[in-house]
Every structure is written in C-alpha cells, then in structure tokens.
Amino acid sequence: MEVYTVTVATGTSEYSGTSNYIFVTLVGEDGESERTLLDNPGLDFCRGAVDQYKVTSSKPLGSLLLVRLEKEKYWVEDNWFCRYVTVEAPCGDKVLIFPCYRWLIGNSKVEIREGTAKTVMKDSSPQLLIHRKMELQDRQRTYRWVTWAPGIPRCIDAKTEADLHQDVRFDNEKRSDFEHSLHYALLELSLKKFAITFGKSWNDLNDFKRIFWKLRSPIAEYCMEHWEEDWFFGYQCLNGSNPRMIQRCKKLPENFPVTPDMVQRSMAVRTTLDKELKAGNIYLLDYAIMDGIPTNTIKGKPQYVAAPLCLLYQHPDNGLIPIAIQLDQTPGLDAPIFLPSDPHLAWLLAKMWVRHSEFQIFQILSHLLRTHLVVEVMSVATLRQLPAVHPIYKLLYPHLRYTLEINCRGRTQLISANGIFKRVVSTGGEGLLVLAQREYKLLTYRSLQPLCDFSDRGVSQLPNYFYREHSLMLWEAIYSYVSDMVNLHYQTDQDVQEDPELQAWIEDISLEGFTELPSFGLASKLSSREEMCTLLAVTIFTSTAQHAATNNGQFDWCAWVPNTPCTMRLPPPSDKDAVTMEMIMATLPDVSQSCVQMAITWHLGRAQPDAIPLGQYPEEHFTEREAQEVIDRFRQKLKEIEDHILNQNAGVDLQYLFLLPSRIENSITI
C-alpha cells in the first residue's frame, strides 16, 4: 500500500470555498490511486484554506502525471476555486506542485499537470500528449472568436460578461467594487441635485469648481490652476493621457498655411520658423482622423467635433508651447489660424477645441483600441491555443487577468448604443465606431513597439518627455524578462519554428484576431526567438505600461472639465473677434455632462483595490527554480526603475508617476 500526502489550497477571494464533495485521484505512469473523497463535506475547502489529506494506492504509481479533481453537489450547488495541489510521494523525498487556479463549476472534473513548463516537443508521455490535445479542444469550444463590429479587432464571443467562463470573470469583490464605484462618484458629485439643471450651461469657468470638491487629486488641482497656460498645454502633449500623438514637423503641411510672420512673436530672439524647422524644434498635432466623423445628438441637441492642426515649438526658455492652431483640415476664411497673440478668449477656446479632440482620441483610440482591444486578441488566442503547461501560457496568463470581462463591460456599458459615451461624448454612437475603424486601418505592429514608435514620430530628443523615458526603461526590463524566460525553454530558433502550439497561437492572432489588416506587419509564423520575444514584450508592455499611461491619468487631466471637455455644444468658431465668455460657456459641456465626465473618469482612472502590480505573481504558474530566478531579476529591475522615478520626482510640483511600476497593474482590469 502506497500512501501519498496531498495538500489542496482553496482560493482566497469571496465565495472561493465550497461545501460540495471533492474527490481526488492521482494518475501516474503505472496506474491510478484510489478515487478519494477528501474528508468532511462542509468542513474543508473554506476560503483561503490549505487542507492536507492522505491518498492511497494499492501499488506504486511511478512518475506522477496528473491530479484529477472532481466536484459533486452536496445539498446545494456550490462552486469551488482551487489554487493548487501538492503531492508528496511515500518516500518523502520530493514534493510536486500542481498549479490549478481554476473554478470547478457544477458536477465537474479537471485534470491538472505538475507545474514544470513544457513545450509539446518535450512531452514524451502519450497520456500527457492526449491531455494537452483534449485541454485545447475544450478551451476552443469555450473561447470563440466573434466580430463585434466590422473594421476593428475581433473579440471573445460573449454578448455580456455573464456569458464568459468563470475562470476569466471578475472575483466577487472586484465585481462589487466596479458596480458600486460609479454610483458612489455620481452621489459624491450630487448629480441628483444637479439633475434639475440638465442642459443648462455653467455661468462662468469658476462654476466648474462646484463639482470639484470630494473627487480630486493633486494633478487635477494643479490642472485647475494652470490649464490656461501655454506651457501646461505643451506638457500634456508629452505626459498627459495621450502622449503618443505628438510628432516632429520637418515641413509644414500644405493644408496648414502658417507663415513665419504669424509665429515670430512666439519664437526665441534671433531665430525664425524656418531655422527651427531645420533644427528639429517644431512639432505637430494633426487630428485629421477626426475630419468628417459623425457627431452625437444628446437630448435632441447636436454636438460638434473638429479636426484641428496644432503647431508647437520647443522654446529654449519656455518649454514646449503651442504657437498656431487651425480647427479644420481645410484652410480658408471660415477656418482661421489662431495664435497666442490673438484675443485671450479666442486663443483659449482654440486650445479647448484641441483638447476636446484629444479626449476623443485618447479614450477611443489610444486607450480602447490600442490597449484593450489589442490585448483582447492576445488573450483569446492564448486561451485557445496554448495549454496551461506551455511556458508561454504561464508567462502571459497573469497579464491577461480580467481583460475579457472589462472589455465585455466596455462594449455593453460604455460604447454601446445606449452606453455612457452616447449620453455625454460628442463622438458617442456611430462616431466612435467610425473613428476606431479609421485608426484600425492605420494600426501597425511596429507602432506598438516603443523604440520604433518614438523613432518614427521623431521625438527621441524631446526634453522632459517623461512618458518616453519611463516607457523605454520599462520596455527594456520587460524585454529582458521575456528573453530570459524564452531562453529557458527554446535553445534555438528551430525550437520556435517546430513548436506547433506556438505556431497555432501566432496564426490565431494574425489571421483570426487582426483580420482586415494587410499592412499590420505581424507575420502569421514565428521564425526566431527574437521575433517571439518582441511579440511577447509588446503584449506585456501594452497590457501594463501602455495601458497605465493612457488610463491612469484620465481623472487628473479630465476632472477640470474645461481642460479636456468630453463634448462641445456649439461648432468651432470661425471669427476670432466674435469669441466671448458666453460663447465658451455655451460650447463647453453643460452641468449634467460635466458631472458625468468627472464621475466616469474617476471611476475608470482610479487605483483598483485589488490591483496586482507589474511583476507580482501571486498565482505561481512557474514552479521551477530557474524561472523563479528570472522573475526575481525582473522584480529587481522594476525596483531600480521605481527608485529612479521617485528620485526624479522628489520635490517636483507636477509629478509624473503614471509609469511608477508599483502603480502599473499587471493586466488590463479597468
């Protein structure tokens, strides 16, 4: 008689425990153990419990291959989340770890493998090869591709989050927090009190302070004080919610007829526009993608958008400042070029229009499309094509946590026909989809790689571009981490080429997820370790650092509504001299729209209570010492980056901490 010591760990989140029957069977090369009921129903498997049992076998099992867990109903159905199982052999010389991190729902059975990561080429057991195949077939039935709308990346086949498998859903605590936080924000803003003024404009800019009391942040307050200043406008182009828009201007666009005389007063002494263009000190924001976008109608009233061009100058003393703005892609008498020398209100309103376009671009393109939807493609392909024992599954899975559910909620609650964007955003409804479709056609794999992106935009030398500096440090750390992990399991490029599961994964990404993109630039086959490391680094960087850069500061930059308005209720001005404060207030979001903008940006941008910081892996999918050492080196590098950023920001009034590793979530969860 062989006696094995089996330890079973239950999940720590609410409702992870169960009162149902749990059975275990050990499966070895030479046979199976007794199917063993694990003790007393209702007394074991409590939330967070780690329970130990004895499992017997009439004969030695040889090398253990699988642990089979079964759950059966006891009085009432009660789902169970298993973290892991460990097995100590009768001789007691070794403890094997079997990671699980799965829900057992209903009368169900799962078989889990020992935690050593293995590619299919290194699996020699016919039984384990069959197990890999069966696991993927089951996952492919569970996780299916669907086209939510034409012209954007494909997504998970789920009409709502309720259609998702429990393994990829929010924990109960996360679900409760998510659903109550927006309600809390609206109550704090006393939306009920303001509801009677729906459609009513504010009287003057100071009136926006009436909703600026309990929901606040240091940057939002700083923004309230400095938002009219040109240097602050320029700073946000570098380090605000959409830091990927700015590009070097080598030659003025033909549809932006700025003359040297127009901007001479904005230049440093003894220089000219032509000299500064050649010196690389002139930059451009071009919102051509906004031109002709369908606009929203809110409560029967049309909303408006613009497609601005904004010229910026890296002044030797004043930093990056705007020097010319045109609010239409077609120049003419109805589309004047606004200048800092114009009447103050005219210049201020022109900057508001640029910032209004910025709201649309960062929310729909930089945030939704280029992080959420891109990572969803990686998530679905990973779940469909890589078994849990695969090293790349183990590497990526923690960085895909909750992404499918938050995206489902976004499609049903935020950007749907009756979602929040439809109620308060100028591109809500048809406009946001058209905008996303336009950007998707232009999306390239190269632009998702920070080094290439900064180089292509010509911004590698821009000073005080903290987003660029911190992004590159994080990219280097992530790429090094990924490379070290890949090199543990793939010794040559041929190993990559001959991994059928890996090749099925990249094919699913390229041909199923990113459809209708002939110029995307991602091949449907992986030929080298370098290609694989780049793709893995892009996935992790996008789901962590890039998402943090666009999401985490949205309340800071949007809470003071005039700085980044979600909608505009009058068309762009065509006469500089006609701009009045009354026109500005009639253009900006009304009282109710302002409340919702502040509430939703707080709701989406706030730190999540259950956030797992970048590089932390409470679910230990990797069990080997070598892999743990790679993770430790990654954490040490992140600690060095953290210290550098904190030292850089010490004593600074306007701090850039969005890419502080401890504030970056390990995955897209909001």
HUVENPE-V343895 format. One record per helix or strand. SS is the DSSP state (H for helix, E for strand). FROM is the first residue (numbers start at 1). TO is the last residue. Records with the same first field share a line. If there is no record, write none. Layout:
SS->FROM-TO / FROM-TO
This chain:
E->2-10 / 21-28 / 31-32 / 36-37 / 50-57 / 64-72 / 80-88 / 95-104 / 108-113 / 145-146 / 155-156 / 247-248 / 282-286 / 297-298 / 301-302 / 304-304 / 309-315 / 319-326 / 332-332 / 335-335 / 337-338 / 568-568 / 613-613 / 665-665
H->120-122 / 126-142 / 161-163 / 166-168 / 172-188 / 191-197 / 205-211 / 218-226 / 230-239 / 260-266 / 273-279 / 288-290 / 344-385 / 391-400 / 403-414 / 420-424 / 430-442 / 446-448 / 450-457 / 466-489 / 493-497 / 500-513 / 529-551 / 554-558 / 561-563 / 576-578 / 581-587 / 591-605 / 625-649 / 661-663
